[in-house]
Amino acid sequence: MFLAEASIQLVPDGTLLLHLLMVGVMVFILNRTLLKPINQILAERERQVEGRIREAEALAAETEEKLRRYNATLREARAEGYRLLEKERTAAIKEKDEQVRQFREQMSQTVAAQLETTRQQEQQVRQELESQAATIGDLISSQILRRPAQ
């Protein structure tokens, strides 16, 4: 008898149904009391994480757009600066060329005036030399011919 009580019973009886019912009730109770709140907390965390990821993506897109606008503005400012520099350089070259032209004109006028003065002086010197040559020639001929100068 002792052996019969310790043996395993292979034929299901009513206790199996009772055990299945108890497991089902425990699953229901655990779902209601423990698993459902944990699942709600996990779902809320996931919604928050997704919201923060969307916020981070929006901020990244906004930052990239601002960076793109900044770079475009910077390129435009550089281009404007280069245009201004080129304009100033061109104006300075034109001013320098005008000053050189005026200086050349002034020098040409000065040289022409000096050439005219030199020609006039040359003419005067020539006239003086001719008159002196005539006087010296008369003096020499009067001394050679021993006649008074006329």
DAHUDA-V120380 format. One record per run of one state. SS is the DSSP state (H for helix, E for strand, C for the rest). FROM is the first residue (numbers start at 1). TO is the last residue. If there is no record, write none. Layout:
# DAHUDA-V120380
ss,from,to
SS,FROM,TO
SS,FROM,TO
This chain:
# DAHUDA-V120380
ss,from,to
C,1,1
H,2,6
C,7,13
H,14,145
C,146,150
